[in-house]
Amino acid sequence: MAQRVPEGADDVLPEAVPVRDDRYTKAGRLRASAYDAEMERLQEQLVMLQYWIQRHGLRVLVIFEGRGSAGKGGVVKRITERTSPRTVRVVALPKPTERERTQWYFQRYVEHLPAAGEMVLFDRSWYNRSNVEWVMGYCTEEEHQEFLRSCPEFERMLVRSGITVIKYWFSVSFEEQRRRFEARNAEPLKRWKLSDMDLAEHELYVRYSMAKDTTFQYTDIKQAPWYVVPSDDKRASRLNCISHLLSQFDYEDVAPDEVELPEMREIPYVRPPVYEQTFVPQLF
């Protein structure tokens, strides 16, 4: 018996781009060759954006949320693939410690906010409270309600302080999520990516839809709106997300000019014999 999700849940995605050329398969998915070419171009633009952020001392915070296996980590990896980790930092916090559980909820996230000239990517964020924690019963109903009240004000404070806040929600259908989980389960080298939390999330797919809808109701604010990224087609979702991220900045090419490499300075010195060093076996 086919499993059904409620009408209007976030697995019901906009219609795919019409297949107009040979960049797409017959099923409407983006081909690898088209993806690779466009990703290379976008990654070059991300480097240009990095220089712009450094030059103008911008503080940029990008939040990636969504269901398990929706592709958040994949797009974060592509964004950071060619950028400097000193400018574009990834924050993926583990479970809070006993001490952190007694702090103000947002406190452990504050220390990771961007300084001037930085873009910080939150691979999951304070929205754990209104999604995973609420669905799995890791927080009380009072804590959940307090989060929904305080989160919009917290984000407005960040924006007023000069931080650019961009929020992405990666949406994946029940069928596609199941296909990805089954692929992980079938491959021993990927099975570590299929956690008990993933299994619970898949079982509670509708409950997570409720959590997402409630989160959006309270936190989809003018100062920091949510942008939904349909991600059943992983390649297309990565390109769409990165293209949108770049479009949020009126940046220019301020890459440094080519420099002249210096000649080696002559310094009197005799090194110890090379045989005194221990080398790894030369297998290749």
C-alpha positions in Angstrom: 0.0 0.0 0.0 1.4 3.4 -1.1 2.2 5.8 1.8 0.6 9.2 1.5 1.5 12.5 3.0 -0.9 15.3 3.7 -1.9 17.6 0.8 0.2 20.8 0.9 3.1 19.3 2.8 6.5 20.5 1.8 7.1 17.4 -0.3 4.7 18.9 -2.9 7.2 20.8 -4.9 6.9 23.3 -7.8 6.9 21.8 -11.3 10.3 21.1 -12.6 11.9 23.3 -15.3 10.5 22.1 -18.7 13.0 20.0 -20.6 14.1 22.4 -23.3 17.5 21.0 -24.3 19.9 18.2 -23.9 21.1 19.5 -20.5 18.3 17.4 -19.0 17.5 13.7 -18.9 14.2 12.3 -20.2 13.1 12.3 -16.5 13.9 16.0 -16.3 17.0 15.7 -14.1 20.0 17.8 -14.8 22.9 15.9 -16.5 26.3 15.7 -14.9 28.1 17.5 -17.7 25.8 20.5 -17.5 26.0 20.5 -13.7 29.8 20.3 -13.7 30.2 23.2 -16.1 27.8 25.5 -14.2 29.2 24.5 -10.8 32.7 25.5 -12.0 31.4 28.9 -13.0 29.5 29.4 -9.8 32.5 28.5 -7.7 34.6 31.1 -9.4 31.9 33.6 -8.6 31.9 32.5 -4.9 35.6 33.3 -4.8 34.9 36.7 -6.2 32.2 37.1 -3.5 34.7 36.1 -0.9 37.1 38.9 -1.9 34.2 41.3 -1.9 33.1 40.3 1.6 36.7 40.7 2.8 37.2 44.1 1.1 34.1 45.6 2.5 34.2 44.0 5.9 30.7 42.4 5.5 29.3 40.0 8.1 27.3 37.3 6.4 25.4 34.4 8.1 23.8 31.7 6.0 21.6 29.1 7.6 20.9 25.7 6.0 18.0 23.7 7.4 15.7 21.0 6.1 15.0 17.3 6.3 17.6 14.6 6.6 19.2 13.7 3.2 17.8 16.8 1.6 21.3 18.0 0.5 22.3 20.6 3.0 25.8 19.2 3.6 26.3 18.8 -0.2 25.7 22.4 -1.0 27.8 23.6 1.9 30.7 21.4 0.6 30.4 22.9 -2.8 30.4 26.5 -1.5 33.5 25.9 0.6 35.3 23.8 -2.0 37.3 26.7 -3.5 36.9 29.4 -0.9 39.2 30.2 2.0 38.2 28.6 5.4 39.5 31.8 7.0 36.8 33.8 5.2 34.0 31.2 4.6 33.6 29.1 7.8 31.3 26.2 8.5 29.6 25.7 11.8 28.0 22.3 12.6 27.6 22.1 16.3 27.2 18.8 18.2 24.7 18.1 20.9 24.8 20.7 23.6 26.8 19.8 26.7 25.2 19.6 30.2 26.5 23.2 30.9 25.2 24.5 27.5 21.7 23.0 28.3 21.5 25.4 31.3 22.5 28.5 29.2 20.2 30.9 27.3 19.2 28.8 24.2 20.9 31.0 21.6 24.1 31.5 23.7 26.2 28.8 22.2 25.5 30.0 18.7 26.4 33.6 19.4 30.2 33.0 19.6 30.1 31.5 16.1 28.5 34.5 14.4 30.6 36.2 11.7 33.1 39.0 12.4 33.9 41.6 9.7 35.0 40.1 6.5 33.5 36.6 7.2 30.7 34.5 5.8 29.6 31.8 8.2 27.6 28.8 7.0 25.4 27.1 9.7 24.8 23.4 8.7 21.8 23.3 11.0 21.3 26.0 13.5 19.2 27.2 16.4 16.2 25.9 14.4 17.0 22.5 15.9 14.7 23.7 18.7 11.6 24.0 16.5 12.3 21.0 14.4 14.3 18.0 15.7 14.0 18.8 19.4 10.2 19.5 19.2 9.4 16.4 17.0 11.6 14.0 19.1 10.4 15.4 22.4 13.9 16.7 23.4 12.4 20.0 24.5 9.3 20.9 26.5 6.3 22.6 24.9 7.1 25.7 26.9 10.6 25.8 25.5 9.3 25.3 22.0 6.8 28.2 22.4 9.5 30.5 23.9 11.7 29.8 20.9 9.0 30.7 18.4 8.5 34.0 20.3 12.1 34.9 20.8 13.7 33.7 17.5 12.2 36.4 15.2 13.4 39.1 17.7 16.8 37.5 17.9 17.2 37.5 14.2 16.0 41.1 13.9 18.7 42.0 16.4 21.3 40.4 14.2 20.1 42.2 11.1 20.0 45.6 13.0 23.6 45.0 14.1 24.7 44.8 10.5 24.7 41.0 9.9 23.3 39.8 6.6 21.1 36.7 7.5 20.1 34.4 4.7 18.0 31.2 5.5 17.6 28.2 3.2 15.2 25.3 3.8 16.0 22.2 1.7 12.8 20.3 0.9 12.8 16.7 -0.3 9.8 14.4 -1.0 9.0 11.3 1.0 9.7 9.1 -1.9 13.1 10.7 -2.7 14.1 10.7 1.0 13.3 7.0 1.1 15.3 6.3 -2.0 18.3 8.1 -0.6 18.1 6.3 2.7 17.8 2.9 0.9 20.9 3.8 -1.1 22.8 4.5 2.1 21.6 1.3 3.6 22.7 -0.8 0.6 26.2 0.6 0.5 28.4 -0.4 3.5 30.7 2.6 3.0 27.7 4.9 3.3 25.8 3.1 6.0 27.4 5.3 8.7 25.3 8.2 7.2 22.1 6.4 8.1 21.5 7.1 11.8 18.7 6.1 14.2 17.7 9.8 14.0 17.3 9.4 10.2 15.0 6.4 10.6 12.9 8.2 13.2 12.7 11.3 11.0 11.5 9.2 8.0 8.9 7.5 10.2 7.7 10.9 11.5 7.8 12.6 8.1 4.4 14.2 8.6 5.3 15.4 12.1 8.4 17.1 10.5 6.0 18.7 8.0 4.1 20.1 10.9 7.3 21.4 12.5 8.4 23.1 9.4 5.0 24.7 8.8 4.9 26.0 12.3 8.5 27.3 12.1 7.7 29.2 8.9 4.6 30.7 10.4 6.6 32.4 13.2 10.1 32.9 11.7 9.5 33.7 8.0 10.1 37.4 8.7 10.7 40.3 6.4 14.2 41.0 7.8 15.3 37.4 7.4 12.9 35.4 5.1 13.0 31.7 4.4 14.0 30.6 0.9 12.9 27.0 0.0 15.1 24.9 -2.1 13.4 21.9 -3.8 16.0 19.2 -3.7 14.7 16.1 -5.3 17.2 16.8 -8.1 20.4 17.3 -6.0 22.4 18.8 -8.9 19.8 21.4 -9.7 19.2 22.2 -6.1 22.9 23.0 -5.5 23.1 25.2 -8.5 19.8 27.0 -7.7 20.9 27.6 -4.1 24.4 29.0 -4.9 23.0 31.1 -7.8 20.5 32.6 -5.3 23.1 33.2 -2.7 25.3 35.1 -5.2 22.3 37.2 -6.3 21.9 38.6 -2.8 25.1 40.7 -3.2 25.9 43.4 -5.6 29.5 42.4 -5.7 32.3 43.2 -8.2 35.6 41.5 -9.1 38.1 42.8 -6.6 40.4 39.8 -6.8 44.0 40.7 -6.0 46.3 41.3 -9.0 48.9 38.7 -10.0 52.1 39.1 -8.0 55.7 38.6 -8.9 57.2 35.6 -7.1 60.5 36.5 -5.4 63.8 34.7 -6.1 65.2 32.5 -3.3 67.5 34.5 -1.0 71.0 33.1 -0.8 71.7 32.0 2.9 74.8 30.0 3.9 73.4 26.7 5.3 74.2 23.0 5.0 71.3 20.6 5.7 71.7 17.3 7.6 71.9 14.1 5.4 68.6 13.1 3.9 69.0 9.4 5.1 68.5 10.6 8.7 64.8 11.2 7.9 62.1 8.5 7.9 59.9 8.4 4.8 56.6 6.6 4.1 56.9 3.5 1.9 56.9 4.5 -1.8 54.0 2.3 -2.9 53.0 4.4 -5.9 
